[in-house]
Amino acid sequence: MSSITAQSDFFTDREVLLDPYGYFEKLREHGPVFRMPNRDVVIVTGFAEGVSVLLNHTDYSSIINPEPLAPLTFVPEGDDIAEQIAQAKPANPSLELLVTYDGDRHTAARHLLNPLFVPSRLKANKDFMARYADAMARDMVARGSCELINEVATPYVTMVIADLLGVPEEDRQKFRDVIDAGPPPGNMDTAGEDQEPPKGSNALMFMAGFFYQYLTERRASPREDVMTELALARYPDGTLPDIGEAVKSAMFLFAAGQDTSAKLLGNAIRFLCDRQDIQQQLREDRSLIPDFIEEMMRLEGSTKATFRLSKRRTKIGDVEIPAGQRVVIALPAANRDPRRWDEPHEFRLGRPRIKEHIGFGRGAHTCVGAPLARVEVTVLLDRFLEHTSSFDLADAHHGPRGNRKVDYEASYIIRGIERLFVEFKPA
């Protein structure tokens, strides 16, 4: 029996971290905006209220992403701290990425990624996805089973983003090796061309070394490739960014897309294992996959929350918000708000106005990789449906459908499965 109450801690209570939905419903009983009793944090569970905060870049800053509880480097003073925020040094410089930027700086940093999203680059990347996903699906179906998260989802999205970013073919296996090695931090030195990833190295820092090398080389000696376009991309005012900013923009896309897309794939496959009727419906009509993904993003998206700091005294709904208030926008709670969605806890293929969900955020900080994620998941699901007559959770997880044990990550940011053992019956 659940011990979750409105007094539970969103950030540390293990039961909440593993399954947040019951907790969000407890908060909803107190209204769409809830002030945590033991922290200086407000949690927004209402859809309209959440959208209002995400669209309000005047009154809210993103500087506390992705560490909402980290101490500020200044003491908020008065009812308007916008200038203090603008002048503040980051609490953790290594996490000063696109997701933390505000205003013109955020717009400029996103602009550096534009070369990746021109139609010709996206088409080439989709062609790569189709080939890679088909080979992967054929291999796993021939084997008969796999652990989907680490053997399929994570390597697939890693290679897709590596291709989009123009990582040279000869280095892609090193990227795959360092992802497979896992996340514990270790040697964070810049990676040389012939350097093997040290065991236990930090994957993103290791890859950042490669990107620094690529972009520095391309600025010195441009080539006809995507990496050169990234290296020479300019801000909207025409200025060339510091090489570190170019590296950070590329790495942010890599980091943000790699984990969330892999988790979305896991959540989608797990759902289709439990709902064999919908699995078969999609197998018979693959054109339904995009609508399926949108409803999955609403019902079981891979991002639990995004975070804001209020710049000035304001309101969310009827709740007074002082300057310097930490705010959690609980995306899955907003996406299950009964004031916005009929039968919000039910899966409905073809739900009206489904693309209005906020699984990818809203406003200036809408996930820059959202179009990529949609295509990634569509392509991989299509290939697995093509090569199977059915797939289901492996025997170890069997039990009543919808109540079969799956291990979720204990995270207040990511809604994702750690391991998912799946068995395949070939077409």
Solvent accessible surface area in square Angstrom, and as a share of the most:
residue,aa,sasa,rsa
1,M,248,1.11
2,S,71,0.46
3,S,89,0.58
4,I,18,0.09
5,T,65,0.38
6,A,8,0.07
7,Q,109,0.48
8,S,14,0.09
9,D,32,0.17
10,F,2,0.01
11,F,10,0.04
12,T,84,0.49
13,D,44,0.23
14,R,156,0.57
15,E,62,0.28
16,V,1,0.01
17,L,21,0.11
18,L,52,0.26
19,D,68,0.35
20,P,1,0.01
21,Y,26,0.10
22,G,39,0.37
23,Y,0,0.00
24,F,1,0.01
25,E,52,0.23
26,K,80,0.34
27,L,0,0.00
28,R,38,0.14
29,E,133,0.60
30,H,112,0.50
31,G,23,0.22
32,P,42,0.26
33,V,13,0.07
34,F,20,0.08
35,R,107,0.39
36,M,8,0.03
37,P,68,0.43
38,N,124,0.64
39,R,76,0.28
40,D,93,0.48
41,V,2,0.01
42,V,0,0.00
43,I,0,0.00
44,V,0,0.00
45,T,0,0.00
46,G,1,0.01
47,F,18,0.08
48,A,67,0.52
49,E,21,0.09
50,G,0,0.00
51,V,18,0.10
52,S,56,0.36
53,V,2,0.01
54,L,2,0.01
55,L,93,0.46
56,N,43,0.22
57,H,73,0.33
58,T,92,0.54
59,D,24,0.12
60,Y,9,0.04
61,S,0,0.00
62,S,3,0.02
63,I,56,0.28
64,I,10,0.05
65,N,10,0.05
66,P,43,0.27
67,E,70,0.32
68,P,2,0.01
69,L,64,0.32
70,A,25,0.20
71,P,107,0.67
72,L,41,0.20
73,T,73,0.42
74,F,37,0.15
75,V,113,0.65
76,P,52,0.32
77,E,122,0.55
78,G,63,0.61
79,D,82,0.42
80,D,82,0.42
81,I,1,0.00
82,A,27,0.21
83,E,114,0.51
84,Q,52,0.23
85,I,11,0.05
86,A,75,0.58
87,Q,132,0.58
88,A,31,0.24
89,K,160,0.68
90,P,53,0.33
91,A,59,0.46
92,N,55,0.28
93,P,95,0.60
94,S,77,0.50
95,L,51,0.25
96,E,38,0.17
97,L,34,0.17
98,L,7,0.03
99,V,39,0.23
100,T,12,0.07
101,Y,7,0.03
102,D,40,0.21
103,G,53,0.51
104,D,129,0.67
105,R,109,0.40
106,H,7,0.03
107,T,80,0.47
108,A,18,0.14
109,A,3,0.02
110,R,62,0.23
111,H,68,0.30
112,L,5,0.03
113,L,2,0.01
114,N,74,0.38
115,P,24,0.15
116,L,0,0.00
117,F,51,0.21
118,V,64,0.37
119,P,113,0.71
120,S,85,0.55
121,R,37,0.14
122,L,60,0.30
123,K,133,0.56
124,A,44,0.34
125,N,0,0.00
126,K,103,0.44
127,D,59,0.31
128,F,27,0.11
129,M,3,0.01
130,A,44,0.34
131,R,154,0.56
132,Y,55,0.21
133,A,0,0.00
134,D,27,0.14
135,A,62,0.48
136,M,20,0.09
137,A,0,0.00
138,R,140,0.51
139,D,72,0.37
140,M,13,0.06
141,V,12,0.07
142,A,91,0.71
143,R,128,0.47
144,G,26,0.25
145,S,47,0.30
146,C,7,0.04
147,E,17,0.08
148,L,1,0.00
149,I,3,0.02
150,N,79,0.41
151,E,57,0.26
152,V,0,0.00
153,A,0,0.00
154,T,20,0.12
155,P,0,0.00
156,Y,0,0.00
157,V,0,0.00
158,T,0,0.00
159,M,14,0.06
160,V,0,0.00
161,I,0,0.00
162,A,0,0.00
163,D,15,0.08
164,L,0,0.00
165,L,0,0.00
166,G,19,0.18
167,V,1,0.00
168,P,27,0.17
169,E,127,0.57
170,E,136,0.61
171,D,10,0.05
172,R,27,0.10
173,Q,111,0.49
174,K,31,0.13
175,F,0,0.00
176,R,58,0.21
177,D,57,0.30
178,V,0,0.00
179,I,27,0.14
180,D,81,0.42
181,A,53,0.41
182,G,19,0.19
183,P,109,0.69
184,P,74,0.46
185,P,99,0.62
186,G,42,0.40
187,N,66,0.34
188,M,90,0.40
189,D,94,0.49
190,T,86,0.50
191,A,1,0.01
192,G,32,0.31
193,E,113,0.51
194,D,128,0.66
195,Q,57,0.25
196,E,119,0.54
197,P,26,0.16
198,P,38,0.24
199,K,204,0.86
200,G,20,0.20
201,S,0,0.00
202,N,34,0.18
203,A,15,0.11
204,L,75,0.38
205,M,78,0.35
206,F,2,0.01
207,M,0,0.00
208,A,20,0.16
209,G,5,0.05
210,F,0,0.00
211,F,0,0.00
212,Y,101,0.38
213,Q,34,0.15
214,Y,5,0.02
215,L,0,0.00
216,T,60,0.35
217,E,67,0.30
218,R,6,0.02
219,R,62,0.22
220,A,84,0.65
221,S,71,0.46
222,P,82,0.52
223,R,132,0.48
224,E,184,0.82
225,D,46,0.24
226,V,21,0.12
227,M,1,0.00
228,T,9,0.05
229,E,89,0.40
230,L,10,0.05
231,A,0,0.00
232,L,74,0.37
233,A,13,0.10
234,R,125,0.46
235,Y,49,0.19
236,P,78,0.49
237,D,111,0.58
238,G,37,0.36
239,T,69,0.40
240,L,72,0.36
241,P,4,0.03
242,D,98,0.51
243,I,33,0.17
244,G,26,0.25
245,E,33,0.15
246,A,7,0.05
247,V,13,0.07
248,K,51,0.22
249,S,6,0.04
250,A,1,0.01
251,M,15,0.07
252,F,29,0.12
253,L,3,0.01
254,F,1,0.00
255,A,26,0.20
256,A,34,0.27
257,G,12,0.11
258,Q,25,0.11
259,D,50,0.26
260,T,35,0.20
261,S,3,0.02
262,A,2,0.01
263,K,13,0.05
264,L,3,0.02
265,L,0,0.00
266,G,0,0.00
267,N,2,0.01
268,A,1,0.01
269,I,3,0.02
270,R,36,0.13
271,F,31,0.13
272,L,0,0.00
273,C,0,0.00
274,D,16,0.08
275,R,88,0.32
276,Q,52,0.23
277,D,86,0.45
278,I,9,0.04
279,Q,1,0.00
280,Q,72,0.32
281,Q,81,0.36
282,L,0,0.00
283,R,29,0.11
284,E,131,0.59
285,D,62,0.32
286,R,69,0.25
287,S,87,0.56
288,L,46,0.23
289,I,1,0.00
290,P,66,0.41
291,D,58,0.30
292,F,0,0.00
293,I,3,0.01
294,E,5,0.02
295,E,1,0.00
296,M,1,0.00
297,M,5,0.02
298,R,1,0.00
299,L,15,0.08
300,E,27,0.12
301,G,8,0.08
302,S,5,0.03
303,T,35,0.20
304,K,2,0.01
305,A,3,0.03
306,T,23,0.13
307,F,2,0.01
308,R,7,0.03
309,L,0,0.00
310,S,0,0.00
311,K,30,0.13
312,R,63,0.23
313,R,123,0.45
314,T,25,0.14
315,K,112,0.48
316,I,1,0.01
317,G,48,0.46
318,D,137,0.71
319,V,46,0.27
320,E,89,0.40
321,I,0,0.00
322,P,50,0.31
323,A,18,0.14
324,G,13,0.12
325,Q,1,0.01
326,R,37,0.13
327,V,0,0.00
328,V,1,0.01
329,I,0,0.00
330,A,0,0.00
331,L,5,0.03
332,P,7,0.05
333,A,1,0.01
334,A,0,0.00
335,N,2,0.01
336,R,25,0.09
337,D,2,0.01
338,P,75,0.47
339,R,152,0.55
340,R,55,0.20
341,W,4,0.01
342,D,100,0.52
343,E,100,0.45
344,P,14,0.09
345,H,85,0.38
346,E,97,0.43
347,F,22,0.09
348,R,89,0.32
349,L,46,0.23
350,G,50,0.48
351,R,12,0.04
352,P,99,0.62
353,R,159,0.58
354,I,14,0.07
355,K,141,0.60
356,E,60,0.27
357,H,8,0.04
358,I,0,0.00
359,G,7,0.07
360,F,27,0.11
361,G,13,0.12
362,R,65,0.24
363,G,27,0.26
364,A,48,0.37
365,H,35,0.16
366,T,44,0.26
367,C,46,0.28
368,V,23,0.13
369,G,7,0.07
370,A,3,0.03
371,P,72,0.45
372,L,6,0.03
373,A,9,0.07
374,R,63,0.23
375,V,49,0.28
376,E,1,0.00
377,V,0,0.00
378,T,35,0.20
379,V,14,0.08
380,L,1,0.01
381,L,0,0.00
382,D,31,0.16
383,R,57,0.21
384,F,0,0.00
385,L,2,0.01
386,E,70,0.32
387,H,30,0.13
388,T,2,0.01
389,S,56,0.36
390,S,29,0.19
391,F,3,0.01
392,D,30,0.16
393,L,0,0.00
394,A,15,0.12
395,D,97,0.51
396,A,95,0.74
397,H,22,0.10
398,H,96,0.43
399,G,38,0.37
400,P,96,0.61
401,R,130,0.47
402,G,56,0.54
403,N,114,0.58
404,R,10,0.04
405,K,145,0.61
406,V,14,0.08
407,D,41,0.21
408,Y,30,0.11
409,E,43,0.19
410,A,47,0.37
411,S,26,0.17
412,Y,52,0.20
413,I,47,0.24
414,I,19,0.10
415,R,16,0.06
416,G,0,0.00
417,I,0,0.00
418,E,66,0.30
419,R,100,0.36
420,L,0,0.00
421,F,83,0.35
422,V,0,0.00
423,E,65,0.29
424,F,13,0.05
425,K,135,0.57
426,P,89,0.56
427,A,98,0.76
